[in-house]
Amino acid sequence: MARPEPVSRRERPAKPALSRAAIIDAAMRLLREEGARALTMRRLAAQLDTGPASLYVYVRNTTELNALLIDRHLAELDLRWDRTEDPRARIHRALLDYTHLLASQPALAQAAQVTWPEGTHYLDLLELLLQALHALGLDTATAARAVDLLLQLATASATEWAARSATDAQQLADLESTLASADPARHPALVSAGAPAFTAGTPHERNTWAIDVLLDGLLQSASPHRWSGT
């Protein structure tokens, strides 16, 4: 039997050029089709028909990959503000949208706790929050720290919401059971409050309340000017 003729590399179809955008596109496909566990540099390299070492030219590590993925997801959000919407309402909308976005991607929600997103869309989110906080009367230093604090709240909430969707995760019933076991002599305040005090409200309601608490505290300490809408 005749030996098959080797195929020259020059005669093979050219592979698409590797780029950071191509890597992020492939990572997004892997997340959608196979889930977060499949998202490794080795699996991503196979998806792109290259070696893992080639990826590191464009993406330093999985931390940077997650930062870029979060930024790509942020492109789905409306991060504009024309100043006709009340700044406090705009902050609420941006943070709740961000929370829902991360909660829909549990792996990215976890990554966002220790990763700063990287890219234009993340900068758009920071710009929006900073402008809205300025409009409420906060000075730049306070507003910048407030942005960090508000995003920490949104990220933590998203991580909790995402975790609750796992089949083996703790549920509110577990917390209620723990609270119900409180000893009246040792934990009188807990027994008096009752479990509903800790578990009542939807995630959306509780998150809205938390944002309001932070904003109220920030505005009270900063003695802001009144929003004029101009």
C-alpha positions as protocol buffer text, in pm:
chain_id: "A"
residue {
  index: 1
  type: MET
  ca { x: 0 y: 0 z: 0 }
}
residue {
  index: 2
  type: ALA
  ca { x: 134 y: 336 z: -99 }
}
residue {
  index: 3
  type: ARG
  ca { x: 228 y: 562 z: 190 }
}
residue {
  index: 4
  type: PRO
  ca { x: 8 y: 875 z: 211 }
}
residue {
  index: 5
  type: GLU
  ca { x: 187 y: 1181 z: 90 }
}
residue {
  index: 6
  type: PRO
  ca { x: 267 y: 1421 z: 376 }
}
residue {
  index: 7
  type: VAL
  ca { x: 75 y: 1746 z: 370 }
}
residue {
  index: 8
  type: SER
  ca { x: 292 y: 2051 z: 367 }
}
residue {
  index: 9
  type: ARG
  ca { x: 222 y: 2310 z: 633 }
}
residue {
  index: 10
  type: ARG
  ca { x: 226 y: 2571 z: 361 }
}
residue {
  index: 11
  type: GLU
  ca { x: -69 y: 2401 z: 191 }
}
residue {
  index: 12
  type: ARG
  ca { x: -287 y: 2386 z: 502 }
}
residue {
  index: 13
  type: PRO
  ca { x: -554 y: 2653 z: 543 }
}
residue {
  index: 14
  type: ALA
  ca { x: -414 y: 2949 z: 730 }
}
residue {
  index: 15
  type: LYS
  ca { x: -521 y: 2972 z: 1093 }
}
residue {
  index: 16
  type: PRO
  ca { x: -687 y: 3294 z: 1205 }
}
residue {
  index: 17
  type: ALA
  ca { x: -439 y: 3534 z: 1355 }
}
residue {
  index: 18
  type: LEU
  ca { x: -413 y: 3504 z: 1731 }
}
residue {
  index: 19
  type: SER
  ca { x: -505 y: 3817 z: 1923 }
}
residue {
  index: 20
  type: ARG
  ca { x: -635 y: 3919 z: 2263 }
}
residue {
  index: 21
  type: ALA
  ca { x: -982 y: 3970 z: 2113 }
}
residue {
  index: 22
  type: ALA
  ca { x: -976 y: 3621 z: 1959 }
}
residue {
  index: 23
  type: ILE
  ca { x: -875 y: 3471 z: 2293 }
}
residue {
  index: 24
  type: ILE
  ca { x: -1161 y: 3648 z: 2473 }
}
residue {
  index: 25
  type: ASP
  ca { x: -1408 y: 3539 z: 2203 }
}
residue {
  index: 26
  type: ALA
  ca { x: -1298 y: 3177 z: 2247 }
}
residue {
  index: 27
  type: ALA
  ca { x: -1318 y: 3204 z: 2625 }
}
residue {
  index: 28
  type: MET
  ca { x: -1673 y: 3339 z: 2599 }
}
residue {
  index: 29
  type: ARG
  ca { x: -1770 y: 3043 z: 2380 }
}
residue {
  index: 30
  type: LEU
  ca { x: -1620 y: 2798 z: 2628 }
}
residue {
  index: 31
  type: LEU
  ca { x: -1811 y: 2957 z: 2914 }
}
residue {
  index: 32
  type: ARG
  ca { x: -2140 y: 2938 z: 2725 }
}
residue {
  index: 33
  type: GLU
  ca { x: -2096 y: 2587 z: 2588 }
}
residue {
  index: 34
  type: GLU
  ca { x: -1901 y: 2399 z: 2855 }
}
residue {
  index: 35
  type: GLY
  ca { x: -1913 y: 2607 z: 3172 }
}
residue {
  index: 36
  type: ALA
  ca { x: -1652 y: 2763 z: 3396 }
}
residue {
  index: 37
  type: ARG
  ca { x: -1468 y: 2439 z: 3476 }
}
residue {
  index: 38
  type: ALA
  ca { x: -1364 y: 2408 z: 3113 }
}
residue {
  index: 39
  type: LEU
  ca { x: -1204 y: 2750 z: 3112 }
}
residue {
  index: 40
  type: THR
  ca { x: -836 y: 2669 z: 3151 }
}
residue {
  index: 41
  type: MET
  ca { x: -547 y: 2805 z: 2950 }
}
residue {
  index: 42
  type: ARG
  ca { x: -479 y: 2457 z: 2812 }
}
residue {
  index: 43
  type: ARG
  ca { x: -841 y: 2405 z: 2703 }
}
residue {
  index: 44
  type: LEU
  ca { x: -853 y: 2755 z: 2560 }
}
residue {
  index: 45
  type: ALA
  ca { x: -535 y: 2692 z: 2362 }
}
residue {
  index: 46
  type: ALA
  ca { x: -687 y: 2374 z: 2216 }
}
residue {
  index: 47
  type: GLN
  ca { x: -995 y: 2572 z: 2116 }
}
residue {
  index: 48
  type: LEU
  ca { x: -771 y: 2812 z: 1926 }
}
residue {
  index: 49
  type: ASP
  ca { x: -554 y: 2537 z: 1777 }
}
residue {
  index: 50
  type: THR
  ca { x: -237 y: 2663 z: 1939 }
}
residue {
  index: 51
  type: GLY
  ca { x: -16 y: 2590 z: 2237 }
}
residue {
  index: 52
  type: PRO
  ca { x: -75 y: 2735 z: 2585 }
}
residue {
  index: 53
  type: ALA
  ca { x: 254 y: 2923 z: 2565 }
}
residue {
  index: 54
  type: SER
  ca { x: 119 y: 3124 z: 2272 }
}
residue {
  index: 55
  type: LEU
  ca { x: -167 y: 3258 z: 2484 }
}
residue {
  index: 56
  type: TYR
  ca { x: 66 y: 3409 z: 2742 }
}
residue {
  index: 57
  type: VAL
  ca { x: 192 y: 3655 z: 2482 }
}
residue {
  index: 58
  type: TYR
  ca { x: -153 y: 3817 z: 2491 }
}
residue {
  index: 59
  type: VAL
  ca { x: -292 y: 3721 z: 2835 }
}
residue {
  index: 60
  type: ARG
  ca { x: -53 y: 3695 z: 3131 }
}
residue {
  index: 61
  type: ASN
  ca { x: -251 y: 3442 z: 3334 }
}
residue {
  index: 62
  type: THR
  ca { x: -602 y: 3330 z: 3429 }
}
residue {
  index: 63
  type: THR
  ca { x: -641 y: 3634 z: 3654 }
}
residue {
  index: 64
  type: GLU
  ca { x: -598 y: 3869 z: 3361 }
}
residue {
  index: 65
  type: LEU
  ca { x: -822 y: 3644 z: 3150 }
}
residue {
  index: 66
  type: ASN
  ca { x: -1099 y: 3677 z: 3410 }
}
residue {
  index: 67
  type: ALA
  ca { x: -1047 y: 4054 z: 3424 }
}
residue {
  index: 68
  type: LEU
  ca { x: -1089 y: 4076 z: 3047 }
}
residue {
  index: 69
  type: LEU
  ca { x: -1392 y: 3846 z: 3050 }
}
residue {
  index: 70
  type: ILE
  ca { x: -1568 y: 4057 z: 3312 }
}
residue {
  index: 71
  type: ASP
  ca { x: -1502 y: 4366 z: 3101 }
}
residue {
  index: 72
  type: ARG
  ca { x: -1642 y: 4191 z: 2793 }
}
residue {
  index: 73
  type: HIS
  ca { x: -1960 y: 4106 z: 2986 }
}
residue {
  index: 74
  type: LEU
  ca { x: -1987 y: 4467 z: 3101 }
}
residue {
  index: 75
  type: ALA
  ca { x: -2039 y: 4560 z: 2736 }
}
residue {
  index: 76
  type: GLU
  ca { x: -2392 y: 4418 z: 2779 }
}
residue {
  index: 77
  type: LEU
  ca { x: -2485 y: 4689 z: 3030 }
}
residue {
  index: 78
  type: ASP
  ca { x: -2617 y: 5037 z: 2967 }
}
residue {
  index: 79
  type: LEU
  ca { x: -2348 y: 5253 z: 3125 }
}
residue {
  index: 80
  type: ARG
  ca { x: -2462 y: 5587 z: 2987 }
}
residue {
  index: 81
  type: TRP
  ca { x: -2603 y: 5877 z: 3186 }
}
residue {
  index: 82
  type: ASP
  ca { x: -2746 y: 6189 z: 3025 }
}
residue {
  index: 83
  type: ARG
  ca { x: -2812 y: 6354 z: 3363 }
}
residue {
  index: 84
  type: THR
  ca { x: -3189 y: 6359 z: 3314 }
}
residue {
  index: 85
  type: GLU
  ca { x: -3217 y: 6060 z: 3547 }
}
residue {
  index: 86
  type: ASP
  ca { x: -3174 y: 6129 z: 3918 }
}
residue {
  index: 87
  type: PRO
  ca { x: -2812 y: 6038 z: 4010 }
}
residue {
  index: 88
  type: ARG
  ca { x: -2914 y: 5824 z: 4305 }
}
residue {
  index: 89
  type: ALA
  ca { x: -3156 y: 5627 z: 4087 }
}
residue {
  index: 90
  type: ARG
  ca { x: -2883 y: 5590 z: 3823 }
}
residue {
  index: 91
  type: ILE
  ca { x: -2641 y: 5450 z: 4082 }
}
residue {
  index: 92
  type: HIS
  ca { x: -2903 y: 5199 z: 4192 }
}
residue {
  index: 93
  type: ARG
  ca { x: -2971 y: 5089 z: 3836 }
}
residue {
  index: 94
  type: ALA
  ca { x: -2603 y: 5050 z: 3749 }
}
residue {
  index: 95
  type: LEU
  ca { x: -2522 y: 4850 z: 4062 }
}
residue {
  index: 96
  type: LEU
  ca { x: -2825 y: 4622 z: 4035 }
}
residue {
  index: 97
  type: ASP
  ca { x: -2752 y: 4557 z: 3666 }
}
residue {
  index: 98
  type: TYR
  ca { x: -2390 y: 4478 z: 3754 }
}
residue {
  index: 99
  type: THR
  ca { x: -2501 y: 4244 z: 4034 }
}
residue {
  index: 100
  type: HIS
  ca { x: -2742 y: 4056 z: 3807 }
}
residue {
  index: 101
  type: LEU
  ca { x: -2474 y: 4028 z: 3538 }
}
residue {
  index: 102
  type: LEU
  ca { x: -2218 y: 3873 z: 3773 }
}
residue {
  index: 103
  type: ALA
  ca { x: -2479 y: 3649 z: 3939 }
}
residue {
  index: 104
  type: SER
  ca { x: -2552 y: 3496 z: 3599 }
}
residue {
  index: 105
  type: GLN
  ca { x: -2185 y: 3390 z: 3574 }
}
residue {
  index: 106
  type: PRO
  ca { x: -2092 y: 3230 z: 3911 }
}
residue {
  index: 107
  type: ALA
  ca { x: -1726 y: 3176 z: 3822 }
}
residue {
  index: 108
  type: LEU
  ca { x: -1683 y: 3537 z: 3716 }
}
residue {
  index: 109
  type: ALA
  ca { x: -1866 y: 3657 z: 4027 }
}
residue {
  index: 110
  type: GLN
  ca { x: -1612 y: 3473 z: 4239 }
}
residue {
  index: 111
  type: ALA
  ca { x: -1324 y: 3603 z: 4029 }
}
residue {
  index: 112
  type: ALA
  ca { x: -1453 y: 3959 z: 4057 }
}
residue {
  index: 113
  type: GLN
  ca { x: -1403 y: 3948 z: 4435 }
}
residue {
  index: 114
  type: VAL
  ca { x: -1026 y: 3947 z: 4388 }
}
residue {
  index: 115
  type: THR
  ca { x: -991 y: 4080 z: 4033 }
}
residue {
  index: 116
  type: TRP
  ca { x: -1022 y: 4429 z: 3893 }
}
residue {
  index: 117
  type: PRO
  ca { x: -1186 y: 4411 z: 3551 }
}
residue {
  index: 118
  type: GLU
  ca { x: -962 y: 4537 z: 3275 }
}
residue {
  index: 119
  type: GLY
  ca { x: -1085 y: 4735 z: 2977 }
}
residue {
  index: 120
  type: THR
  ca { x: -1291 y: 5024 z: 2846 }
}
residue {
  index: 121
  type: HIS
  ca { x: -1627 y: 4899 z: 2971 }
}
residue {
  index: 122
  type: TYR
  ca { x: -1499 y: 4875 z: 3328 }
}
residue {
  index: 123
  type: LEU
  ca { x: -1373 y: 5232 z: 3297 }
}
residue {
  index: 124
  type: ASP
  ca { x: -1718 y: 5331 z: 3169 }
}
residue {
  index: 125
  type: LEU
  ca { x: -1874 y: 5183 z: 3485 }
}
residue {
  index: 126
  type: LEU
  ca { x: -1631 y: 5372 z: 3709 }
}
residue {
  index: 127
  type: GLU
  ca { x: -1691 y: 5694 z: 3516 }
}
residue {
  index: 128
  type: LEU
  ca { x: -2067 y: 5659 z: 3549 }
}
residue {
  index: 129
  type: LEU
  ca { x: -2056 y: 5597 z: 3924 }
}
residue {
  index: 130
  type: LEU
  ca { x: -1802 y: 5874 z: 3982 }
}
residue {
  index: 131
  type: GLN
  ca { x: -2007 y: 6130 z: 3788 }
}
residue {
  index: 132
  type: ALA
  ca { x: -2328 y: 6033 z: 3969 }
}
residue {
  index: 133
  type: LEU
  ca { x: -2160 y: 6054 z: 4310 }
}
residue {
  index: 134
  type: HIS
  ca { x: -2013 y: 6392 z: 4218 }
}
residue {
  index: 135
  type: ALA
  ca { x: -2364 y: 6505 z: 4123 }
}
residue {
  index: 136
  type: LEU
  ca { x: -2485 y: 6403 z: 4468 }
}
residue {
  index: 137
  type: GLY
  ca { x: -2222 y: 6630 z: 4619 }
}
residue {
  index: 138
  type: LEU
  ca { x: -1935 y: 6402 z: 4713 }
}
residue {
  index: 139
  type: ASP
  ca { x: -1580 y: 6528 z: 4668 }
}
residue {
  index: 140
  type: THR
  ca { x: -1348 y: 6328 z: 4444 }
}
residue {
  index: 141
  type: ALA
  ca { x: -1160 y: 6143 z: 4719 }
}
residue {
  index: 142
  type: THR
  ca { x: -1481 y: 6036 z: 4893 }
}
residue {
  index: 143
  type: ALA
  ca { x: -1651 y: 5948 z: 4565 }
}
residue {
  index: 144
  type: ALA
  ca { x: -1358 y: 5732 z: 4454 }
}
residue {
  index: 145
  type: ARG
  ca { x: -1366 y: 5533 z: 4778 }
}
residue {
  index: 146
  type: ALA
  ca { x: -1744 y: 5512 z: 4753 }
}
residue {
  index: 147
  type: VAL
  ca { x: -1716 y: 5358 z: 4406 }
}
residue {
  index: 148
  type: ASP
  ca { x: -1491 y: 5087 z: 4549 }
}
residue {
  index: 149
  type: LEU
  ca { x: -1726 y: 5025 z: 4842 }
}
residue {
  index: 150
  type: LEU
  ca { x: -2039 y: 5010 z: 4626 }
}
residue {
  index: 151
  type: LEU
  ca { x: -1879 y: 4769 z: 4379 }
}
residue {
  index: 152
  type: GLN
  ca { x: -1764 y: 4548 z: 4667 }
}
residue {
  index: 153
  type: LEU
  ca { x: -2126 y: 4530 z: 4782 }
}
residue {
  index: 154
  type: ALA
  ca { x: -2250 y: 4445 z: 4433 }
}
residue {
  index: 155
  type: THR
  ca { x: -1983 y: 4178 z: 4385 }
}
residue {
  index: 156
  type: ALA
  ca { x: -2046 y: 4016 z: 4722 }
}
residue {
  index: 157
  type: SER
  ca { x: -2421 y: 4012 z: 4659 }
}
residue {
  index: 158
  type: ALA
  ca { x: -2372 y: 3858 z: 4316 }
}
residue {
  index: 159
  type: THR
  ca { x: -2145 y: 3588 z: 4457 }
}
residue {
  index: 160
  type: GLU
  ca { x: -2403 y: 3500 z: 4721 }
}
residue {
  index: 161
  type: TRP
  ca { x: -2690 y: 3491 z: 4470 }
}
residue {
  index: 162
  type: ALA
  ca { x: -2488 y: 3272 z: 4235 }
}
residue {
  index: 163
  type: ALA
  ca { x: -2393 y: 3034 z: 4517 }
}
residue {
  index: 164
  type: ARG
  ca { x: -2757 y: 2989 z: 4617 }
}
residue {
  index: 165
  type: SER
  ca { x: -2831 y: 2850 z: 4270 }
}
residue {
  index: 166
  type: ALA
  ca { x: -2597 y: 2553 z: 4320 }
}
residue {
  index: 167
  type: THR
  ca { x: -2773 y: 2228 z: 4405 }
}
residue {
  index: 168
  type: ASP
  ca { x: -2543 y: 2157 z: 4701 }
}
residue {
  index: 169
  type: ALA
  ca { x: -2543 y: 2512 z: 4837 }
}
residue {
  index: 170
  type: GLN
  ca { x: -2675 y: 2623 z: 5172 }
}
residue {
  index: 171
  type: GLN
  ca { x: -3027 y: 2761 z: 5154 }
}
residue {
  index: 172
  type: LEU
  ca { x: -3221 y: 3005 z: 5371 }
}
residue {
  index: 173
  type: ALA
  ca { x: -3384 y: 2709 z: 5543 }
}
residue {
  index: 174
  type: ASP
  ca { x: -3040 y: 2612 z: 5675 }
}
residue {
  index: 175
  type: LEU
  ca { x: -2993 y: 2957 z: 5826 }
}
residue {
  index: 176
  type: GLU
  ca { x: -3343 y: 2953 z: 5971 }
}
residue {
  index: 177
  type: SER
  ca { x: -3271 y: 2616 z: 6132 }
}
residue {
  index: 178
  type: THR
  ca { x: -2951 y: 2751 z: 6287 }
}
residue {
  index: 179
  type: LEU
  ca { x: -3127 y: 3060 z: 6419 }
}
residue {
  index: 180
  type: ALA
  ca { x: -3409 y: 2851 z: 6561 }
}
residue {
  index: 181
  type: SER
  ca { x: -3156 y: 2659 z: 6770 }
}
residue {
  index: 182
  type: ALA
  ca { x: -3053 y: 2973 z: 6962 }
}
residue {
  index: 183
  type: ASP
  ca { x: -3062 y: 2937 z: 7340 }
}
residue {
  index: 184
  type: PRO
  ca { x: -3288 y: 3207 z: 7493 }
}
residue {
  index: 185
  type: ALA
  ca { x: -3057 y: 3237 z: 7793 }
}
residue {
  index: 186
  type: ARG
  ca { x: -2741 y: 3274 z: 7587 }
}
residue {
  index: 187
  type: HIS
  ca { x: -2883 y: 3451 z: 7279 }
}
residue {
  index: 188
  type: PRO
  ca { x: -3184 y: 3650 z: 7402 }
}
residue {
  index: 189
  type: ALA
  ca { x: -3159 y: 3917 z: 7130 }
}
residue {
  index: 190
  type: LEU
  ca { x: -3153 y: 3651 z: 6856 }
}
residue {
  index: 191
  type: VAL
  ca { x: -3454 y: 3471 z: 6997 }
}
residue {
  index: 192
  type: SER
  ca { x: -3644 y: 3797 z: 7037 }
}
residue {
  index: 193
  type: ALA
  ca { x: -3570 y: 3903 z: 6678 }
}
residue {
  index: 194
  type: GLY
  ca { x: -3665 y: 3569 z: 6525 }
}
residue {
  index: 195
  type: ALA
  ca { x: -3539 y: 3415 z: 6203 }
}
residue {
  index: 196
  type: PRO
  ca { x: -3755 y: 3630 z: 5970 }
}
residue {
  index: 197
  type: ALA
  ca { x: -3564 y: 3939 z: 6080 }
}
residue {
  index: 198
  type: PHE
  ca { x: -3255 y: 3789 z: 5916 }
}
residue {
  index: 199
  type: THR
  ca { x: -3411 y: 3620 z: 5613 }
}
residue {
  index: 200
  type: ALA
  ca { x: -3705 y: 3838 z: 5507 }
}
residue {
  index: 201
  type: GLY
  ca { x: -3703 y: 4011 z: 5171 }
}
residue {
  index: 202
  type: THR
  ca { x: -3600 y: 3917 z: 4819 }
}
residue {
  index: 203
  type: PRO
  ca { x: -3237 y: 3949 z: 4712 }
}
residue {
  index: 204
  type: HIS
  ca { x: -3336 y: 4254 z: 4507 }
}
residue {
  index: 205
  type: GLU
  ca { x: -3504 y: 4420 z: 4805 }
}
residue {
  index: 206
  type: ARG
  ca { x: -3215 y: 4348 z: 5037 }
}
residue {
  index: 207
  type: ASN
  ca { x: -2959 y: 4474 z: 4787 }
}
residue {
  index: 208
  type: THR
  ca { x: -3158 y: 4791 z: 4724 }
}
residue {
  index: 209
  type: TRP
  ca { x: -3172 y: 4852 z: 5098 }
}
residue {
  index: 210
  type: ALA
  ca { x: -2796 y: 4797 z: 5134 }
}
residue {
  index: 211
  type: ILE
  ca { x: -2719 y: 5046 z: 4856 }
}
residue {
  index: 212
  type: ASP
  ca { x: -2943 y: 5303 z: 5023 }
}
residue {
  index: 213
  type: VAL
  ca { x: -2772 y: 5250 z: 5359 }
}
residue {
  index: 214
  type: LEU
  ca { x: -2429 y: 5310 z: 5204 }
}
residue {
  index: 215
  type: LEU
  ca { x: -2543 y: 5615 z: 5010 }
}
residue {
  index: 216
  type: ASP
  ca { x: -2721 y: 5764 z: 5311 }
}
residue {
  index: 217
  type: GLY
  ca { x: -2408 y: 5724 z: 5521 }
}
residue {
  index: 218
  type: LEU
  ca { x: -2185 y: 5872 z: 5254 }
}
residue {
  index: 219
  type: LEU
  ca { x: -2412 y: 6169 z: 5195 }
}
residue {
  index: 220
  type: GLN
  ca { x: -2463 y: 6235 z: 5564 }
}
residue {
  index: 221
  type: SER
  ca { x: -2090 y: 6243 z: 5631 }
}
residue {
  index: 222
  type: ALA
  ca { x: -2014 y: 6456 z: 5326 }
}
residue {
  index: 223
  type: SER
  ca { x: -2287 y: 6722 z: 5369 }
}
residue {
  index: 224
  type: PRO
  ca { x: -2367 y: 6718 z: 4995 }
}
residue {
  index: 225
  type: HIS
  ca { x: -2527 y: 6994 z: 4797 }
}
residue {
  index: 226
  type: ARG
  ca { x: -2876 y: 6931 z: 4666 }
}
residue {
  index: 227
  type: TRP
  ca { x: -2900 y: 6767 z: 4322 }
}
residue {
  index: 228
  type: SER
  ca { x: -3023 y: 7027 z: 4074 }
}
residue {
  index: 229
  type: GLY
  ca { x: -3031 y: 6812 z: 3761 }
}
residue {
  index: 230
  type: THR
  ca { x: -2801 y: 7050 z: 3574 }
}
